[in-house]
Amino acid sequence: MRRRETIRARKAGEKHTVRIHWRELAKQYGLGRNAIEWMRPAFQICE
């Protein structure tokens, strides 16, 4: 049981990190608005 809880907590933390940072990282790597909008569906699970 504890292992499952740990895995769930880790996944939740990863989703939170992605939700907060993916747009900023995309801009940092020079991706334009169109590219960011194109990627949005891939990250929608985190929002």
N, CA, C and O atoms as a Maestro MAE file, in Angstrom:
{
 s_m_m2io_version
 :::
 2.0.0
}

f_m_ct {
 s_m_title
 :::
 protein
 m_atom[188] {
  # First column is atom index #
  i_m_mmod_type
  r_m_x_coord
  r_m_y_coord
  r_m_z_coord
  i_m_residue_number
  s_m_chain_name
  s_m_pdb_residue_name
  s_m_pdb_atom_name
  i_m_atomic_number
  :::
  1 25 0.805 -1.195 0.000 1 A "MET " " N  " 7
  2 3 0.000 0.000 0.000 1 A "MET " " CA " 6
  3 2 0.850 1.261 0.000 1 A "MET " " C  " 6
  4 15 0.567 2.192 -0.753 1 A "MET " " O  " 8
  5 25 1.850 1.306 0.802 2 A "ARG " " N  " 7
  6 3 2.664 2.510 0.909 2 A "ARG " " CA " 6
  7 2 3.363 2.830 -0.404 2 A "ARG " " C  " 6
  8 15 3.535 3.997 -0.758 2 A "ARG " " O  " 8
  9 25 3.756 1.807 -1.111 3 A "ARG " " N  " 7
  10 3 4.447 2.030 -2.379 3 A "ARG " " CA " 6
  11 2 3.506 2.713 -3.382 3 A "ARG " " C  " 6
  12 15 3.913 3.626 -4.100 3 A "ARG " " O  " 8
  13 25 2.260 2.267 -3.423 4 A "ARG " " N  " 7
  14 3 1.274 2.890 -4.318 4 A "ARG " " CA " 6
  15 2 1.054 4.349 -3.950 4 A "ARG " " C  " 6
  16 15 0.975 5.209 -4.827 4 A "ARG " " O  " 8
  17 25 0.957 4.628 -2.667 5 A "GLU " " N  " 7
  18 3 0.770 6.006 -2.209 5 A "GLU " " CA " 6
  19 2 1.959 6.866 -2.603 5 A "GLU " " C  " 6
  20 15 1.790 8.017 -3.008 5 A "GLU " " O  " 8
  21 25 3.153 6.315 -2.487 6 A "THR " " N  " 7
  22 3 4.359 7.041 -2.857 6 A "THR " " CA " 6
  23 2 4.370 7.328 -4.351 6 A "THR " " C  " 6
  24 15 4.717 8.432 -4.770 6 A "THR " " O  " 8
  25 25 3.997 6.351 -5.146 7 A "ILE " " N  " 7
  26 3 3.957 6.532 -6.596 7 A "ILE " " CA " 6
  27 2 2.925 7.593 -6.965 7 A "ILE " " C  " 6
  28 15 3.199 8.453 -7.802 7 A "ILE " " O  " 8
  29 25 1.756 7.544 -6.359 8 A "ARG " " N  " 7
  30 3 0.710 8.540 -6.629 8 A "ARG " " CA " 6
  31 2 1.180 9.941 -6.260 8 A "ARG " " C  " 6
  32 15 0.956 10.894 -7.007 8 A "ARG " " O  " 8
  33 25 1.828 10.065 -5.115 9 A "ALA " " N  " 7
  34 3 2.322 11.374 -4.680 9 A "ALA " " CA " 6
  35 2 3.381 11.893 -5.639 9 A "ALA " " C  " 6
  36 15 3.402 13.083 -5.954 9 A "ALA " " O  " 8
  37 25 4.253 11.020 -6.100 10 A "ARG " " N  " 7
  38 3 5.302 11.419 -7.038 10 A "ARG " " CA " 6
  39 2 4.687 11.894 -8.351 10 A "ARG " " C  " 6
  40 15 5.093 12.917 -8.901 10 A "ARG " " O  " 8
  41 25 3.708 11.147 -8.847 11 A "LYS " " N  " 7
  42 3 3.045 11.540 -10.099 11 A "LYS " " CA " 6
  43 2 2.341 12.879 -9.943 11 A "LYS " " C  " 6
  44 15 2.390 13.719 -10.842 11 A "LYS " " O  " 8
  45 25 1.694 13.077 -8.815 12 A "ALA " " N  " 7
  46 3 1.000 14.347 -8.574 12 A "ALA " " CA " 6
  47 2 2.000 15.497 -8.541 12 A "ALA " " C  " 6
  48 15 1.723 16.579 -9.058 12 A "ALA " " O  " 8
  49 25 3.145 15.268 -7.941 13 A "GLY " " N  " 7
  50 3 4.191 16.290 -7.899 13 A "GLY " " CA " 6
  51 2 4.736 16.595 -9.280 13 A "GLY " " C  " 6
  52 15 4.999 17.753 -9.603 13 A "GLY " " O  " 8
  53 25 4.908 15.570 -10.096 14 A "GLU " " N  " 7
  54 3 5.405 15.764 -11.457 14 A "GLU " " CA " 6
  55 2 4.390 16.546 -12.284 14 A "GLU " " C  " 6
  56 15 4.763 17.445 -13.038 14 A "GLU " " O  " 8
  57 25 3.114 16.209 -12.147 15 A "LYS " " N  " 7
  58 3 2.071 16.936 -12.875 15 A "LYS " " CA " 6
  59 2 2.059 18.398 -12.469 15 A "LYS " " C  " 6
  60 15 1.908 19.277 -13.317 15 A "LYS " " O  " 8
  61 25 2.215 18.664 -11.190 16 A "HIS " " N  " 7
  62 3 2.229 20.037 -10.695 16 A "HIS " " CA " 6
  63 2 3.405 20.799 -11.304 16 A "HIS " " C  " 6
  64 15 3.244 21.936 -11.748 16 A "HIS " " O  " 8
  65 25 4.568 20.188 -11.326 17 A "THR " " N  " 7
  66 3 5.758 20.827 -11.887 17 A "THR " " CA " 6
  67 2 5.570 21.131 -13.364 17 A "THR " " C  " 6
  68 15 5.886 22.230 -13.818 17 A "THR " " O  " 8
  69 25 5.066 20.180 -14.104 18 A "VAL " " N  " 7
  70 3 4.839 20.381 -15.535 18 A "VAL " " CA " 6
  71 2 3.820 21.481 -15.756 18 A "VAL " " C  " 6
  72 15 4.012 22.350 -16.606 18 A "VAL " " O  " 8
  73 25 2.731 21.446 -14.991 19 A "ARG " " N  " 7
  74 3 1.669 22.441 -15.151 19 A "ARG " " CA " 6
  75 2 2.213 23.855 -14.966 19 A "ARG " " C  " 6
  76 15 1.813 24.771 -15.685 19 A "ARG " " O  " 8
  77 25 3.100 24.035 -14.030 20 A "ILE " " N  " 7
  78 3 3.613 25.362 -13.725 20 A "ILE " " CA " 6
  79 2 4.700 25.799 -14.707 20 A "ILE " " C  " 6
  80 15 4.785 26.980 -15.045 20 A "ILE " " O  " 8
  81 25 5.514 24.881 -15.159 21 A "HIS " " N  " 7
  82 3 6.722 25.284 -15.868 21 A "HIS " " CA " 6
  83 2 6.762 25.034 -17.369 21 A "HIS " " C  " 6
  84 15 7.665 25.554 -18.023 21 A "HIS " " O  " 8
  85 25 5.860 24.287 -17.948 22 A "TRP " " N  " 7
  86 3 6.062 23.896 -19.337 22 A "TRP " " CA " 6
  87 2 6.023 25.071 -20.296 22 A "TRP " " C  " 6
  88 15 6.792 25.089 -21.256 22 A "TRP " " O  " 8
  89 25 5.166 26.045 -20.078 23 A "ARG " " N  " 7
  90 3 5.115 27.204 -20.974 23 A "ARG " " CA " 6
  91 2 6.385 28.035 -20.862 23 A "ARG " " C  " 6
  92 15 6.929 28.493 -21.867 23 A "ARG " " O  " 8
  93 25 6.855 28.227 -19.628 24 A "GLU " " N  " 7
  94 3 8.086 28.994 -19.410 24 A "GLU " " CA " 6
  95 2 9.274 28.311 -20.079 24 A "GLU " " C  " 6
  96 15 10.094 28.970 -20.718 24 A "GLU " " O  " 8
  97 25 9.364 27.000 -19.933 25 A "LEU " " N  " 7
  98 3 10.461 26.267 -20.564 25 A "LEU " " CA " 6
  99 2 10.371 26.339 -22.081 25 A "LEU " " C  " 6
  100 15 11.394 26.451 -22.757 25 A "LEU " " O  " 8
  101 25 9.166 26.278 -22.620 26 A "ALA " " N  " 7
  102 3 9.001 26.379 -24.067 26 A "ALA " " CA " 6
  103 2 9.506 27.727 -24.566 26 A "ALA " " C  " 6
  104 15 10.190 27.789 -25.588 26 A "ALA " " O  " 8
  105 25 9.180 28.798 -23.865 27 A "LYS " " N  " 7
  106 3 9.662 30.131 -24.240 27 A "LYS " " CA " 6
  107 2 11.177 30.220 -24.113 27 A "LYS " " C  " 6
  108 15 11.845 30.815 -24.959 27 A "LYS " " O  " 8
  109 25 11.714 29.623 -23.050 28 A "GLN " " N  " 7
  110 3 13.154 29.639 -22.811 28 A "GLN " " CA " 6
  111 2 13.904 28.972 -23.963 28 A "GLN " " C  " 6
  112 15 15.000 29.399 -24.324 28 A "GLN " " O  " 8
  113 25 13.316 27.935 -24.533 29 A "TYR " " N  " 7
  114 3 13.953 27.232 -25.638 29 A "TYR " " CA " 6
  115 2 13.600 27.829 -26.995 29 A "TYR " " C  " 6
  116 15 13.899 27.244 -28.037 29 A "TYR " " O  " 8
  117 25 12.965 28.994 -26.976 30 A "GLY " " N  " 7
  118 3 12.721 29.722 -28.204 30 A "GLY " " CA " 6
  119 2 11.512 29.279 -28.993 30 A "GLY " " C  " 6
  120 15 11.392 29.610 -30.172 30 A "GLY " " O  " 8
  121 25 10.623 28.546 -28.378 31 A "LEU " " N  " 7
  122 3 9.418 28.140 -29.092 31 A "LEU " " CA " 6
  123 2 8.437 29.302 -29.120 31 A "LEU " " C  " 6
  124 15 8.219 29.969 -28.108 31 A "LEU " " O  " 8
  125 25 7.859 29.533 -30.265 32 A "GLY " " N  " 7
  126 3 6.913 30.617 -30.417 32 A "GLY " " CA " 6
  127 2 5.529 30.257 -29.929 32 A "GLY " " C  " 6
  128 15 5.270 29.136 -29.492 32 A "GLY " " O  " 8
  129 25 4.654 31.229 -30.014 33 A "ARG " " N  " 7
  130 3 3.293 31.042 -29.522 33 A "ARG " " CA " 6
  131 2 2.578 29.897 -30.241 33 A "ARG " " C  " 6
  132 15 1.877 29.108 -29.607 33 A "ARG " " O  " 8
  133 25 2.752 29.804 -31.553 34 A "ASN " " N  " 7
  134 3 2.097 28.728 -32.306 34 A "ASN " " CA " 6
  135 2 2.572 27.359 -31.851 34 A "ASN " " C  " 6
  136 15 1.768 26.437 -31.714 34 A "ASN " " O  " 8
  137 25 3.864 27.218 -31.618 35 A "ALA " " N  " 7
  138 3 4.408 25.938 -31.162 35 A "ALA " " CA " 6
  139 2 3.882 25.586 -29.771 35 A "ALA " " C  " 6
  140 15 3.566 24.430 -29.490 35 A "ALA " " O  " 8
  141 25 3.794 26.587 -28.917 36 A "ILE " " N  " 7
  142 3 3.288 26.357 -27.565 36 A "ILE " " CA " 6
  143 2 1.821 25.929 -27.621 36 A "ILE " " C  " 6
  144 15 1.416 25.003 -26.918 36 A "ILE " " O  " 8
  145 25 1.027 26.601 -28.453 37 A "GLU " " N  " 7
  146 3 -0.379 26.229 -28.593 37 A "GLU " " CA " 6
  147 2 -0.524 24.834 -29.202 37 A "GLU " " C  " 6
  148 15 -1.438 24.091 -28.843 37 A "GLU " " O  " 8
  149 25 0.358 24.486 -30.105 38 A "TRP " " N  " 7
  150 3 0.334 23.163 -30.724 38 A "TRP " " CA " 6
  151 2 0.624 22.076 -29.686 38 A "TRP " " C  " 6
  152 15 0.085 20.973 -29.767 38 A "TRP " " O  " 8
  153 25 1.478 22.396 -28.713 39 A "MET " " N  " 7
  154 3 1.860 21.439 -27.672 39 A "MET " " CA " 6
  155 2 0.823 21.337 -26.550 39 A "MET " " C  " 6
  156 15 0.817 20.359 -25.803 39 A "MET " " O  " 8
  157 25 -0.038 22.321 -26.427 40 A "ARG " " N  " 7
  158 3 -0.985 22.379 -25.310 40 A "ARG " " CA " 6
  159 2 -1.747 21.075 -25.078 40 A "ARG " " C  " 6
  160 15 -1.855 20.653 -23.927 40 A "ARG " " O  " 8
  161 25 -2.286 20.407 -26.121 41 A "PRO " " N  " 7
  162 3 -3.033 19.163 -25.854 41 A "PRO " " CA " 6
  163 2 -2.193 18.086 -25.160 41 A "PRO " " C  " 6
  164 15 -2.724 17.291 -24.384 41 A "PRO " " O  " 8
  165 25 -0.913 18.058 -25.429 42 A "ALA " " N  " 7
  166 3 -0.050 17.059 -24.802 42 A "ALA " " CA " 6
  167 2 0.079 17.298 -23.304 42 A "ALA " " C  " 6
  168 15 0.302 16.357 -22.543 42 A "ALA " " O  " 8
  169 25 -0.058 18.536 -22.879 43 A "PHE " " N  " 7
  170 3 0.111 18.874 -21.476 43 A "PHE " " CA " 6
  171 2 -1.223 19.120 -20.765 43 A "PHE " " C  " 6
  172 15 -1.246 19.442 -19.577 43 A "PHE " " O  " 8
  173 25 -2.309 18.971 -21.480 44 A "GLN " " N  " 7
  174 3 -3.627 19.262 -20.905 44 A "GLN " " CA " 6
  175 2 -3.952 18.329 -19.724 44 A "GLN " " C  " 6
  176 15 -4.709 18.710 -18.830 44 A "GLN " " O  " 8
  177 25 -3.410 17.166 -19.715 45 A "ILE " " N  " 7
  178 3 -3.659 16.254 -18.598 45 A "ILE " " CA " 6
  179 2 -3.137 16.837 -17.280 45 A "ILE " " C  " 6
  180 15 -3.613 16.471 -16.205 45 A "ILE " " O  " 8
  181 25 -2.177 17.727 -17.364 46 A "CYS " " N  " 7
  182 3 -1.585 18.306 -16.163 46 A "CYS " " CA " 6
  183 2 -2.323 19.552 -15.699 46 A "CYS " " C  " 6
  184 15 -2.064 20.049 -14.604 46 A "CYS " " O  " 8
  185 25 -3.216 20.051 -16.497 47 A "GLU " " N  " 7
  186 3 -3.912 21.282 -16.118 47 A "GLU " " CA " 6
  187 2 -5.243 21.004 -15.488 47 A "GLU " " C  " 6
  188 15 -5.955 21.936 -15.113 47 A "GLU " " O  " 8
  :::
 }
 m_bond[187] {
  # First column is bond index #
  i_m_from
  i_m_to
  i_m_order
  :::
  1 1 2 1
  2 2 3 1
  3 3 4 2
  4 3 5 1
  5 5 6 1
  6 6 7 1
  7 7 8 2
  8 7 9 1
  9 9 10 1
  10 10 11 1
  11 11 12 2
  12 11 13 1
  13 13 14 1
  14 14 15 1
  15 15 16 2
  16 15 17 1
  17 17 18 1
  18 18 19 1
  19 19 20 2
  20 19 21 1
  21 21 22 1
  22 22 23 1
  23 23 24 2
  24 23 25 1
  25 25 26 1
  26 26 27 1
  27 27 28 2
  28 27 29 1
  29 29 30 1
  30 30 31 1
  31 31 32 2
  32 31 33 1
  33 33 34 1
  34 34 35 1
  35 35 36 2
  36 35 37 1
  37 37 38 1
  38 38 39 1
  39 39 40 2
  40 39 41 1
  41 41 42 1
  42 42 43 1
  43 43 44 2
  44 43 45 1
  45 45 46 1
  46 46 47 1
  47 47 48 2
  48 47 49 1
  49 49 50 1
  50 50 51 1
  51 51 52 2
  52 51 53 1
  53 53 54 1
  54 54 55 1
  55 55 56 2
  56 55 57 1
  57 57 58 1
  58 58 59 1
  59 59 60 2
  60 59 61 1
  61 61 62 1
  62 62 63 1
  63 63 64 2
  64 63 65 1
  65 65 66 1
  66 66 67 1
  67 67 68 2
  68 67 69 1
  69 69 70 1
  70 70 71 1
  71 71 72 2
  72 71 73 1
  73 73 74 1
  74 74 75 1
  75 75 76 2
  76 75 77 1
  77 77 78 1
  78 78 79 1
  79 79 80 2
  80 79 81 1
  81 81 82 1
  82 82 83 1
  83 83 84 2
  84 83 85 1
  85 85 86 1
  86 86 87 1
  87 87 88 2
  88 87 89 1
  89 89 90 1
  90 90 91 1
  91 91 92 2
  92 91 93 1
  93 93 94 1
  94 94 95 1
  95 95 96 2
  96 95 97 1
  97 97 98 1
  98 98 99 1
  99 99 100 2
  100 99 101 1
  101 101 102 1
  102 102 103 1
  103 103 104 2
  104 103 105 1
  105 105 106 1
  106 106 107 1
  107 107 108 2
  108 107 109 1
  109 109 110 1
  110 110 111 1
  111 111 112 2
  112 111 113 1
  113 113 114 1
  114 114 115 1
  115 115 116 2
  116 115 117 1
  117 117 118 1
  118 118 119 1
  119 119 120 2
  120 119 121 1
  121 121 122 1
  122 122 123 1
  123 123 124 2
  124 123 125 1
  125 125 126 1
  126 126 127 1
  127 127 128 2
  128 127 129 1
  129 129 130 1
  130 130 131 1
  131 131 132 2
  132 131 133 1
  133 133 134 1
  134 134 135 1
  135 135 136 2
  136 135 137 1
  137 137 138 1
  138 138 139 1
  139 139 140 2
  140 139 141 1
  141 141 142 1
  142 142 143 1
  143 143 144 2
  144 143 145 1
  145 145 146 1
  146 146 147 1
  147 147 148 2
  148 147 149 1
  149 149 150 1
  150 150 151 1
  151 151 152 2
  152 151 153 1
  153 153 154 1
  154 154 155 1
  155 155 156 2
  156 155 157 1
  157 157 158 1
  158 158 159 1
  159 159 160 2
  160 159 161 1
  161 161 162 1
  162 162 163 1
  163 163 164 2
  164 163 165 1
  165 165 166 1
  166 166 167 1
  167 167 168 2
  168 167 169 1
  169 169 170 1
  170 170 171 1
  171 171 172 2
  172 171 173 1
  173 173 174 1
  174 174 175 1
  175 175 176 2
  176 175 177 1
  177 177 178 1
  178 178 179 1
  179 179 180 2
  180 179 181 1
  181 181 182 1
  182 182 183 1
  183 183 184 2
  184 183 185 1
  185 185 186 1
  186 186 187 1
  187 187 188 2
  :::
 }
}
